[in-house]
C-alpha cells in the first residue's frame, strides 16, 4: 500500500476483469451459443499463437 491509501493492482487483475465481464455478458445466452463463441475464440487464440511461434522461428534462422 502506498501512503495515499491506494493499492496497486497485480498484473492479473485486468485479465480477471475481462473474464468476469465476458462471463456476465454471455451469461444469458443458451449453452450452445456460449460453446460456439468459446470455440471460435479458442481457435482464434490458437491461430494467433501459431503465427507468433512461426514468425519467431523464422526470425531465428
C-alpha positions as CSV (number, residue, x, y, z in Angstrom):
1,X,0.0,0.0,0.0
2,X,1.2,3.5,-0.7
3,X,0.9,6.5,1.5
4,X,-2.3,7.7,-0.2
5,X,-4.3,4.7,0.8
6,X,-4.4,3.2,-2.7
7,X,-3.3,-0.3,-3.5
8,X,-1.5,-1.2,-6.7
9,X,-3.2,-3.8,-8.9
10,X,-1.5,-7.1,-9.8
11,X,-0.8,-7.9,-13.4
12,X,-3.6,-10.4,-13.4
13,X,-6.4,-8.0,-12.2
14,X,-7.1,-6.7,-15.7
15,X,-7.3,-10.2,-17.2
16,X,-9.6,-11.3,-14.4
17,X,-11.8,-8.3,-15.0
18,X,-12.1,-9.1,-18.7
19,X,-13.0,-12.7,-18.0
20,X,-15.7,-11.6,-15.5
21,X,-17.0,-9.1,-18.0
22,X,-17.3,-11.7,-20.7
23,X,-19.0,-14.2,-18.4
24,X,-21.6,-11.6,-17.4
25,X,-22.0,-10.5,-21.0
26,X,-22.6,-14.1,-22.2
27,X,-24.5,-15.3,-19.1
28,X,-27.9,-15.0,-20.6
29,X,-27.1,-16.9,-23.8
30,X,-28.0,-20.6,-24.3
31,X,-25.3,-23.1,-23.7
32,X,-24.9,-23.9,-27.4
33,X,-24.2,-20.3,-28.2
34,X,-21.7,-20.0,-25.4
35,X,-19.9,-23.1,-26.6
36,X,-19.8,-21.8,-30.2
37,X,-18.4,-18.5,-29.1
38,X,-15.8,-20.1,-26.8
39,X,-14.7,-22.5,-29.6
40,X,-14.3,-19.6,-32.1
41,X,-12.3,-17.5,-29.6
42,X,-10.1,-20.5,-28.7
43,X,-9.5,-21.3,-32.4
44,X,-8.5,-17.6,-33.0
45,X,-6.2,-17.7,-30.0
46,X,-4.5,-20.9,-31.2
47,X,-4.1,-19.4,-34.7
48,X,-2.5,-16.3,-33.3
49,X,-0.2,-18.3,-31.1
50,X,0.8,-20.4,-34.1
51,X,1.5,-17.4,-36.2
52,X,3.6,-15.8,-33.5
53,X,5.5,-19.1,-33.0
54,X,6.1,-19.4,-36.7
55,X,7.3,-15.8,-37.0
56,X,9.6,-16.3,-34.1
57,X,11.0,-19.5,-35.6
58,X,11.7,-17.6,-38.9
59,X,13.4,-14.8,-37.1
60,X,15.9,-17.2,-35.5
61,X,17.1,-18.5,-38.9
